[in-house]
């Protein structure tokens, strides 16, 4: 077996021989990858936090947002270049650590990175701030006085490893609000964050000094508590139990921004179900199911399909099954761990035993599963890993109360319907708790600057400082020209 070793993380001011290292092993097709991740003590973590803060005061906070965007754009341009060393590292090793098909990862990275080019980042900032200059200095407020936005004194990122390169999103958000950041690597994907900061160190070295990438096992111990005690803002991704436990260990004064489990679903209206449109919509739906094997919070788990069109819901389910079979030949599902395979088998068995018109389409041993029901079913999670439910309904409005029952887990709904239906349904679903409505086929590819879980990505990170109009007026008599 061929063995490859990679050192992960990024520790400005610390030498490799000053920290301990833990090896995380990964294997795929006769190749063993050993990723060494840094293990810091509590005192080292405190010193690291202080170092990135000082660097941010010297460098990051003195930069204009436009200049930060320029640096990020140059780094992203390199990641979009398939001949760049960092892009080659990503294409080579992210499939190994994630288990995802190499072509799926390649296409996914390209689509993801494109949302971080300069034009998109400018839109991203403008989405949250009517006047982005408030990130650079005090700006006139419409009510009088002036206002300025300040990023966190220290932003801690806790990343999940379900989707490769997920860490890029929060790293960029932190830099745009000029926050020094320390990120905790996910054991399932410990590579990309460190690579990105090293790339920044080549593009603009002072910026990289404002960031660090660390690791600890599980929930961590004294080293994690030492870091959390230093942070005024924690941005975390992961399972809901993990996030709930993290919330409990944070100081009450720490701003906590969690992103946990969500349930995605799609609505296919009669207008999209003639003999020409329905196969195309099913193909797009299959792509949403296939991308990263439904591991994203935005991935669909149920499609509700309207009756009364030339293509009935059951035929749409057959189209979807055929498209998933085609995609399996191009982008094979990653091998499942024992517990993952057991969960899929249990879900398939539950469908077969449910009765009330539910049936499983396709071979039971296929690396994808479509369950069809001709009666309205609750919005419930599947087993993921390309397991999807299709439900026939008389009217799409019937889905609204079903979705509302899962309000706390709602995020993305994909809709294939006429323009009038799109806005009508979006209004109903928004009131039910949905925060993102996309086209089917784009559910698993959010746009730049989307409001993750219905929140503002940048505004939630900042605090606003106001100079009231009274202070401006009171200062006038003290001006040299007042005499």
C-alpha positions as CSV (number, residue, x, y, z in Angstrom):
1,X,0.0,0.0,0.0
2,X,1.2,3.5,-0.9
3,X,1.4,5.9,2.0
4,X,1.3,9.7,1.7
5,X,1.8,12.1,4.6
6,X,0.4,15.6,4.8
7,X,0.7,18.2,7.6
8,X,-2.5,20.1,8.2
9,X,-3.4,23.3,10.1
10,X,-1.8,26.7,10.2
11,X,0.0,28.0,13.3
12,X,1.6,31.5,12.8
13,X,4.4,32.0,15.2
14,X,4.7,28.3,16.2
15,X,7.3,25.9,14.8
16,X,6.3,22.3,14.1
17,X,8.6,21.0,16.8
18,X,6.8,23.2,19.4
19,X,3.5,21.3,19.2
20,X,2.3,17.7,19.3
21,X,0.8,16.1,16.3
22,X,-2.0,13.6,15.9
23,X,-2.2,11.4,12.8
24,X,-5.6,11.0,11.1
25,X,-5.6,8.0,8.6
26,X,-7.6,7.8,5.4
27,X,-7.6,5.0,2.9
28,X,-8.9,4.7,-0.7
29,X,-8.1,2.3,-3.5
30,X,-4.9,1.0,-2.0
31,X,-3.7,4.5,-1.0
32,X,-3.2,5.4,2.6
33,X,-3.1,9.1,3.5
34,X,-1.8,10.1,6.9
35,X,-2.8,13.7,7.9
36,X,-0.9,15.2,10.8
37,X,-3.0,17.7,12.7
38,X,-1.7,20.0,15.5
39,X,-2.5,19.4,19.1
40,X,-2.0,22.5,21.3
41,X,-2.0,23.0,25.0
42,X,-4.2,25.6,26.7
43,X,-1.3,28.1,27.1
44,X,-0.3,27.7,23.5
45,X,-3.9,28.3,22.4
46,X,-4.1,31.5,24.5
47,X,-0.8,32.7,23.0
48,X,-2.1,31.9,19.5
49,X,-5.2,33.9,20.1
50,X,-3.2,36.9,21.2
51,X,-0.9,36.6,18.2
52,X,-3.7,36.7,15.6
53,X,-5.4,39.6,17.5
54,X,-2.2,41.7,17.3
55,X,-1.7,40.8,13.7
56,X,-5.2,41.9,12.9
57,X,-4.7,45.3,14.6
58,X,-1.6,45.8,12.5
59,X,-2.7,44.6,9.2
60,X,-6.3,43.4,8.7
61,X,-8.1,46.2,10.4
62,X,-6.0,48.8,8.6
63,X,-7.1,47.5,5.1
64,X,-10.0,48.7,3.2
65,X,-12.7,46.1,2.5
66,X,-12.0,46.7,-1.2
67,X,-8.4,45.7,-0.7
68,X,-9.4,42.6,1.3
69,X,-11.7,41.6,-1.6
70,X,-8.8,42.0,-4.0
71,X,-6.6,39.7,-2.0
72,X,-9.4,37.1,-1.7
73,X,-10.0,37.3,-5.5
74,X,-6.4,36.7,-6.3
75,X,-6.4,33.6,-4.0
76,X,-9.6,32.3,-5.5
77,X,-8.3,32.8,-9.0
78,X,-5.5,30.5,-8.1
79,X,-7.9,27.9,-6.7
80,X,-9.8,28.0,-10.0
81,X,-6.6,27.3,-12.0
82,X,-6.4,23.5,-12.2
83,X,-2.6,23.8,-12.7
84,X,-2.1,25.7,-9.5
85,X,-0.4,23.5,-6.8
86,X,-3.1,24.2,-4.2
87,X,-5.9,23.3,-6.7
88,X,-4.0,20.1,-7.5
89,X,-3.8,19.2,-3.8
90,X,-7.5,19.8,-3.4
91,X,-8.4,17.7,-6.4
92,X,-6.0,14.9,-5.4
93,X,-6.7,14.6,-1.7
94,X,-10.2,15.8,-0.9
95,X,-11.7,12.8,-2.7
96,X,-9.5,10.6,-0.5
97,X,-10.5,12.1,2.8
98,X,-14.2,12.5,1.9
99,X,-14.7,9.3,-0.1
100,X,-16.6,11.3,-2.8
101,X,-16.1,10.7,-6.5
102,X,-13.1,12.7,-7.8
103,X,-15.1,14.2,-10.7
104,X,-17.9,15.2,-8.3
105,X,-15.4,17.0,-6.1
106,X,-13.7,18.7,-9.0
107,X,-17.0,20.1,-10.4
108,X,-18.2,21.0,-6.9
109,X,-15.0,22.9,-6.1
110,X,-15.2,24.9,-9.3
111,X,-18.8,25.8,-8.8
112,X,-18.1,26.7,-5.1
113,X,-15.0,28.8,-5.8
114,X,-16.7,30.8,-8.5
115,X,-19.0,32.3,-5.9
116,X,-16.1,34.0,-4.2
117,X,-14.7,36.1,-7.0
118,X,-14.4,39.8,-6.5
119,X,-17.8,40.7,-8.2
120,X,-19.6,38.2,-6.1
121,X,-17.9,39.3,-2.9
122,X,-18.8,43.0,-3.6
123,X,-22.5,41.9,-3.9
124,X,-22.1,39.8,-0.8
125,X,-21.0,42.9,1.2
126,X,-23.6,45.1,-0.4
127,X,-26.3,42.5,0.5
128,X,-25.7,43.1,4.2
129,X,-24.6,46.8,4.2
130,X,-26.4,49.5,2.3
131,X,-23.1,51.4,2.6
132,X,-20.2,48.9,2.8
133,X,-17.9,51.8,3.8
134,X,-19.2,51.4,7.3
135,X,-16.7,48.6,7.6
136,X,-13.8,51.0,7.0
137,X,-14.9,54.1,9.0
138,X,-17.7,56.1,10.3
139,X,-20.4,57.0,7.8
140,X,-23.3,59.4,7.9
141,X,-26.5,57.9,9.3
142,X,-29.8,58.8,7.8
143,X,-31.2,59.7,11.2
144,X,-28.2,62.0,11.9
145,X,-24.8,61.3,13.4
146,X,-22.6,58.5,12.1
147,X,-22.2,54.8,12.3
148,X,-19.4,52.2,11.9
149,X,-19.3,48.4,11.9
150,X,-16.7,46.5,13.9
151,X,-16.0,42.8,13.5
152,X,-15.3,40.4,16.3
153,X,-12.2,40.8,18.5
154,X,-11.7,37.1,17.9
155,X,-13.8,34.9,15.7
156,X,-13.6,31.1,16.4
157,X,-14.8,28.8,13.6
158,X,-15.9,25.2,14.4
159,X,-16.2,23.4,11.1
160,X,-18.0,20.3,10.0
161,X,-16.5,17.8,7.5
162,X,-19.6,16.7,5.6
163,X,-18.8,18.9,2.5
164,X,-15.3,19.5,1.2
165,X,-13.9,23.0,1.6
166,X,-16.9,24.1,3.6
167,X,-14.5,26.1,5.8
168,X,-13.9,28.7,3.0
169,X,-17.4,30.3,3.6
170,X,-16.8,31.3,7.2
171,X,-13.2,32.2,6.6
172,X,-14.2,34.7,4.0
173,X,-17.0,36.1,6.1
174,X,-14.6,36.7,8.9
175,X,-12.0,38.4,6.7
176,X,-14.7,40.7,5.2
177,X,-15.6,42.1,8.6
178,X,-11.8,42.3,9.5
179,X,-12.0,39.7,12.3
180,X,-8.9,37.7,13.3
181,X,-9.9,34.1,13.3
182,X,-9.0,30.6,14.6
183,X,-10.7,27.6,13.0
184,X,-11.1,24.1,14.4
185,X,-10.6,21.5,11.8
186,X,-13.1,18.7,11.3
187,X,-11.5,15.3,11.6
188,X,-13.5,14.2,8.5
189,X,-12.0,17.0,6.4
190,X,-8.8,18.4,8.0
191,X,-7.1,19.7,4.8
192,X,-8.7,22.6,3.0
193,X,-8.7,25.3,5.6
194,X,-5.0,25.1,6.2
195,X,-4.3,25.0,2.5
196,X,-6.4,28.2,2.0
197,X,-4.6,30.1,4.7
198,X,-1.2,29.0,3.3
199,X,-2.3,30.2,-0.1
200,X,-3.2,33.6,1.5
201,X,0.3,33.7,3.0
202,X,1.7,33.5,-0.5
203,X,-0.8,36.1,-2.0
204,X,-0.6,38.6,1.0
205,X,1.5,37.3,3.9
206,X,0.2,39.9,6.5
207,X,-3.4,38.7,6.0
208,X,-2.5,35.1,6.8
209,X,-0.9,36.1,10.1
210,X,-4.4,37.1,11.3
211,X,-5.6,33.5,11.0
212,X,-4.8,30.1,12.6
213,X,-6.1,26.6,12.0
214,X,-6.1,24.1,14.8
215,X,-7.5,20.7,15.8
216,X,-8.6,18.8,18.9
217,X,-10.2,15.5,19.4
218,X,-14.0,15.4,19.8
219,X,-15.4,18.2,22.0
220,X,-11.9,19.0,23.2
221,X,-10.7,19.7,26.7
222,X,-8.7,22.5,28.4
223,X,-7.3,23.7,25.0
224,X,-10.8,24.1,23.6
225,X,-12.0,25.9,26.7
226,X,-9.0,28.2,26.6
227,X,-9.8,29.2,23.1
228,X,-13.5,29.6,23.7
229,X,-12.8,31.8,26.7
230,X,-10.8,34.2,24.3
231,X,-13.5,34.4,21.6
232,X,-16.3,37.0,21.6
233,X,-18.0,35.2,18.6
234,X,-18.2,31.5,17.8
235,X,-19.5,30.4,14.4
236,X,-20.2,26.6,14.4
237,X,-21.4,23.9,12.0
238,X,-22.4,20.4,12.9
239,X,-25.1,18.2,14.3
240,X,-27.7,19.7,16.6
241,X,-26.6,17.7,19.7
242,X,-23.0,18.9,19.2
243,X,-24.1,22.5,18.8
244,X,-26.2,22.3,21.9
245,X,-23.3,21.0,23.9
246,X,-21.0,23.7,22.5
247,X,-23.5,26.4,23.4
248,X,-23.5,25.2,27.0
249,X,-19.8,25.6,27.4
250,X,-19.5,29.1,26.1
251,X,-19.4,32.2,28.3
252,X,-22.8,33.9,28.4
253,X,-21.2,37.0,26.8
254,X,-20.1,35.1,23.7
255,X,-22.1,35.5,20.6
256,X,-22.9,32.0,19.2
257,X,-23.9,31.5,15.6
258,X,-24.8,27.8,15.0
259,X,-25.7,26.1,11.8
260,X,-27.2,22.6,12.4
261,X,-29.3,19.9,10.7
262,X,-31.8,21.0,8.2
263,X,-34.5,19.4,6.0
264,X,-34.6,20.3,2.3
265,X,-37.5,19.5,0.0
266,X,-38.8,20.2,-3.5
267,X,-42.1,21.1,-5.0
268,X,-42.8,20.2,-8.7
269,X,-45.9,21.9,-10.1
270,X,-48.2,20.7,-12.9
271,X,-46.7,23.4,-15.2
272,X,-43.4,21.6,-15.1
273,X,-44.8,18.1,-15.8
274,X,-45.5,17.8,-19.5
275,X,-43.6,15.2,-21.5
276,X,-40.9,17.6,-22.5
277,X,-40.3,19.4,-19.2
278,X,-40.7,16.6,-16.7
279,X,-37.6,14.6,-17.7
280,X,-35.5,17.7,-17.6
281,X,-36.7,18.6,-14.1
282,X,-36.1,15.1,-12.9
283,X,-32.6,15.3,-14.2
284,X,-32.0,18.5,-12.3
285,X,-33.5,17.0,-9.2
286,X,-31.2,14.0,-9.4
287,X,-28.2,16.3,-9.5
288,X,-29.4,17.9,-6.3
289,X,-29.6,14.5,-4.7
290,X,-26.3,13.3,-6.1
291,X,-24.1,16.3,-5.1
292,X,-22.1,15.2,-2.0
293,X,-24.6,12.4,-1.4
294,X,-27.1,14.8,0.3
295,X,-24.6,15.8,3.0
296,X,-25.3,19.5,2.7
297,X,-27.9,21.2,4.9
298,X,-29.6,22.4,1.6
299,X,-29.9,18.9,0.0
300,X,-33.4,17.6,-0.8
301,X,-34.9,14.7,1.0
302,X,-38.4,14.8,-0.4
303,X,-40.0,15.9,-3.6
304,X,-43.7,16.7,-3.6
305,X,-45.1,16.3,-7.1
306,X,-48.5,17.7,-8.2
307,X,-51.1,15.5,-9.9
308,X,-53.2,16.5,-12.9
309,X,-50.5,17.0,-15.5
310,X,-49.6,14.8,-18.5
311,X,-46.7,13.3,-16.5
312,X,-48.1,11.9,-13.2
313,X,-46.1,11.8,-9.9
314,X,-45.3,8.1,-10.2
315,X,-43.8,8.6,-13.7
316,X,-41.7,11.5,-12.4
317,X,-40.4,9.2,-9.7
318,X,-39.4,6.7,-12.4
319,X,-37.6,9.5,-14.3
320,X,-35.8,10.5,-11.1
321,X,-34.8,6.9,-10.5
322,X,-33.4,6.5,-14.0
323,X,-31.4,9.7,-13.7
324,X,-29.9,8.6,-10.4
325,X,-28.9,5.4,-12.0
326,X,-27.2,7.4,-14.8
327,X,-25.4,9.6,-12.4
328,X,-24.2,6.6,-10.5
329,X,-22.3,5.5,-13.6
330,X,-20.7,8.9,-13.9
331,X,-20.3,9.9,-10.2
332,X,-20.3,6.8,-8.1
333,X,-21.6,7.1,-4.5
334,X,-18.8,6.9,-2.0
335,X,-18.5,3.6,-0.1
336,X,-20.6,3.6,3.1
337,X,-19.4,2.9,6.5
338,X,-21.2,0.1,8.4
339,X,-23.5,2.4,10.3
340,X,-24.3,4.4,7.2
341,X,-25.2,1.3,5.2
342,X,-27.3,0.0,8.1
343,X,-29.2,3.3,8.1
344,X,-30.0,3.1,4.4
345,X,-31.2,-0.5,4.8
346,X,-33.3,0.4,7.7
347,X,-34.9,3.3,5.8
348,X,-35.6,1.0,2.8
349,X,-37.2,-1.6,5.0
350,X,-39.4,1.0,6.7
351,X,-40.7,2.1,3.2
352,X,-41.4,-1.5,2.2
353,X,-43.3,-2.2,5.5
354,X,-45.2,1.1,5.6
355,X,-48.1,0.1,3.4
356,X,-50.5,3.0,2.6
357,X,-49.3,3.1,-1.0
358,X,-45.5,3.5,-0.4
359,X,-43.1,1.5,-2.5
360,X,-39.4,1.4,-3.2
361,X,-38.4,1.8,-6.9
362,X,-35.4,0.1,-8.4
363,X,-33.1,-2.6,-7.1
364,X,-32.8,-2.8,-3.3
365,X,-29.0,-3.2,-3.6
366,X,-28.6,-0.2,-5.9
367,X,-26.4,2.7,-4.6
368,X,-29.5,5.0,-4.7
369,X,-33.1,4.6,-3.6
370,X,-36.3,6.3,-4.6
371,X,-39.4,5.8,-2.4
372,X,-42.7,6.7,-3.9
373,X,-46.0,7.4,-2.1
374,X,-49.3,8.3,-3.6
375,X,-50.6,9.8,-0.4
376,X,-49.4,12.9,1.5
377,X,-46.5,12.0,3.7
378,X,-44.8,14.0,6.5
379,X,-41.6,15.9,5.7
380,X,-39.2,13.5,7.3
381,X,-35.5,12.8,6.8
382,X,-34.4,9.9,4.6
383,X,-31.2,8.0,5.2
384,X,-29.3,10.4,2.9
385,X,-26.6,8.9,0.6
386,X,-28.9,9.3,-2.4
387,X,-32.1,8.1,-0.7
388,X,-35.0,10.3,-1.8
389,X,-38.8,10.2,-1.4
390,X,-41.3,11.3,-4.0
391,X,-44.8,12.1,-2.9
392,X,-47.8,12.7,-5.1
393,X,-50.2,15.5,-4.0
394,X,-53.4,16.9,-5.4
395,X,-52.2,20.5,-4.8
396,X,-48.9,21.8,-3.7
397,X,-50.6,23.9,-1.1
398,X,-51.1,20.7,0.9
399,X,-47.4,20.6,1.5
400,X,-47.4,23.9,3.5
401,X,-48.8,22.6,6.8
402,X,-46.6,19.5,6.4
403,X,-43.5,21.7,6.1
404,X,-44.6,24.0,8.9
405,X,-44.6,21.0,11.3
406,X,-40.8,20.9,10.8
407,X,-40.4,24.7,11.1
408,X,-37.2,24.5,13.2
409,X,-35.5,22.4,10.6
410,X,-36.5,24.2,7.5
411,X,-34.1,26.0,5.2
412,X,-34.2,25.2,1.5
413,X,-37.1,24.5,-0.8
414,X,-36.6,23.9,-4.5
415,X,-39.6,24.9,-6.7
416,X,-40.4,24.1,-10.3
417,X,-43.5,26.1,-11.1
418,X,-44.8,29.1,-13.1
419,X,-43.7,32.6,-12.0
420,X,-47.1,33.3,-10.4
421,X,-47.0,30.0,-8.5
422,X,-43.4,30.5,-7.5
423,X,-44.1,33.8,-5.7
424,X,-47.4,32.5,-4.2
425,X,-45.8,29.3,-2.9
426,X,-42.7,31.1,-1.7
427,X,-44.9,33.4,0.4
428,X,-46.6,30.5,2.0
429,X,-43.4,28.6,2.6
430,X,-41.6,31.6,4.0
431,X,-44.4,32.0,6.5
432,X,-44.0,28.3,7.4
433,X,-40.3,28.8,8.1
434,X,-38.5,28.2,4.8
435,X,-35.5,30.6,4.5
436,X,-34.3,29.9,0.9
437,X,-36.2,29.1,-2.3
438,X,-34.2,28.0,-5.2
439,X,-34.6,26.4,-8.6
440,X,-34.6,22.6,-8.6
441,X,-31.0,21.8,-9.7
442,X,-29.6,24.6,-7.7
443,X,-30.7,23.5,-4.2
444,X,-27.3,22.2,-3.4
445,X,-25.5,25.2,-5.0
446,X,-26.3,28.3,-3.0
447,X,-25.7,31.7,-4.5
448,X,-23.0,34.0,-3.2
449,X,-24.3,36.0,-0.3
450,X,-27.3,33.8,0.4
451,X,-28.9,34.3,3.8
452,X,-27.7,31.1,5.5
453,X,-30.6,29.8,7.7
454,X,-32.3,33.1,7.0
455,X,-29.7,35.2,8.8
456,X,-27.3,37.9,7.6
457,X,-23.8,36.4,7.1
458,X,-21.9,39.6,7.9
459,X,-24.3,41.7,9.9
460,X,-24.6,38.9,12.5
461,X,-20.8,39.1,13.0
462,X,-20.5,42.8,13.6
463,X,-21.4,45.3,16.3
464,X,-22.4,48.8,15.4
465,X,-20.9,51.9,17.0
466,X,-22.9,55.1,16.7
467,X,-21.9,58.7,17.1
468,X,-25.2,60.3,17.9
469,X,-26.2,63.6,16.4
470,X,-26.2,65.2,19.8
471,X,-22.4,64.4,20.1
472,X,-21.8,66.0,16.7
473,X,-23.7,69.2,17.7
474,X,-22.0,69.3,21.2
475,X,-18.6,69.1,19.5
476,X,-19.2,72.2,17.4
477,X,-18.4,74.8,20.1
478,X,-15.0,73.2,20.6
479,X,-13.9,73.5,17.0
480,X,-11.1,76.0,16.2
481,X,-13.5,77.9,13.9
482,X,-16.2,78.4,16.6
483,X,-14.6,81.5,18.0
